[in-house]
Amino acid sequence: MHPFRWLVTGIFLLLAPHAWGGTAKAAPALTPADAACIEIEVNGERIPDYACMSERLMPASRRPVPEIPASEQRVRQAPTALGLAHRAATQQRMGNSFGISTRPQRPMAPPPAPPITRP
């Protein structure tokens, strides 16, 4: 009877997470504005974190903006700054042959200069 009990318990433990909705959800990360300010007690005297308290009391419009990483700054650049082609740039380069030909529009070649003759 005991081996059967261990088998049933093992199968239950394997299938239980699927029955309860899969994996556990992670708790949402607290932003610095949501985190509580910490008070420190030294020699019986409580010392509050004044920088944290003043940041939490500051209006949302005056709060410092967190630094954006360099990789995120690069992603937010304009396509022309990254060297990527887009429709407007290609249309400007191709001229009136855009969508018609693979060769860009170029002005007509100037006629050759007349040979210099000496009088």
Buried (B, 14 or more C-beta within 10 A) or exposed (E): EEEEEEEEEEEEEEEEEEEEEEEEEEEEEEEEEEEEEEEEEEEEEEEEBEEBEEBBEEEEEEEEEEEEEEEEEEEEEEEEEEEEEEEEEEEEEBEEEBEEEEEEEEEEEEEEEEEEEEE
